[in-house]
């Protein structure tokens, strides 16, 4: 499962080997300064829209890039876990949607890094 790490002044999304294959993507790195908002979605599948480049089985798995009109998101969602949604500015992706076993704690950790 994808893991969000804070390393120095960067937010890093570390993908498992399978996710790299499913999502046709490697680990992602963004400056913390690019993060505009962080929130939690209890049902992340309702947040995903657009044309998929990657793997998707409705309500089971969604990994890859979703491109909509004026919007591009990287998604790594598995099962029925809540997800952290990170809104970005000035980056190749407008949004990250990453499922987590403890999405609330993940979101709070990122928010704390924004204040530092």
N, C-alpha and C positions, 0 to 999 in steps of 0.2 A: 504494500500500500504506500502511496506517495507520502512524503514526510516534509513538513515545512520547517526549515531551520533558519535561525537568525545568525549570520556569520559576519561579524564586524558591522559594516554599514550596508550589508546586503540581506535580502530575503532570498533564500534558496529553496527551490522545490526539488527534492531528491526523489527520483522515480526508481522503482524496482526494475529489474531487467525485463520482466514481462510487460510492465507499463511502458517502457521505452519502445518495445516492439508494438504493443497495442496502439500507442499514441503517436508512433512515428516521430519521436521527439527524444531529446536527451534531457539531462537535468537543466532546470531553468534558474537564472539568476537575475535579480532586479535590485536596483538601489532602493533602500528604505525610503528615500526622498520621493520615489515615484508612487508610493502607496497613498491613495486618497481616502479610502474608507475600508473598514473591515466589519463584517457582520457574519451571522450564522444563519444557515437555512436548514430547518429540520427535514425538509423534503427537497433535496437539491435538484432532483430531476425536473421540478417545475421551473427551475432557473435556467435550464439548458435549452437553447433554441438556435436554429440556423442549420447550415449545411455542415455535415460532419466529415472530418478527415481523421480517421482513427477507428476505434471500436465502439460499438454501441448495441446493447441489448436492453430494451426498455425495462426499467426498474430493477435491473440486475447489475449492469456495468456500463460506464461511459468513460472512455479515456481517449483524449485527443484534442484536436482543435475544432471549435464550432465557430463558423463564420456567418454572421447575419448582416443586414444592412447597417453599415456604419459601426459594426461591433465585432470583436474577435475575442474569444475566450478559450483558455486552456482548461480542460476538465479532467479530473481524475477522481471519479466517484464509483464506489463499490457498495453493493448491497443496500441496506436501509439505514446507513449511518448518516448523521447530520454532516454538513460540510461548512468549512470556512470559506467565505467569499471575500476575496481581496480585490478591490477596485484600484486600477493602476492608471497613471497618466503619463503620456510621452513614451510608452513602451510598445513593443510589437503586439502585446496582448492588452486588451482593455480590462480584462477580468480573469481571475483564477478562481476555480471552483474545485476545492480539494476536500474529499471526505476525511473524517477523523473519528477515532474512538472517543475523543473528548474535544469536540469542536469549540465549545465555550471556552475552555482553558487555552486552546490554541489561539483563538481570537483575542483573548485578553493579553496573552503574551506578546502578540504582534502590536496591539494597541499600546502596551507599555513601552515597546521599543520606539514607537512613533513619538512618544512624549519625551524620551531621553535625549 
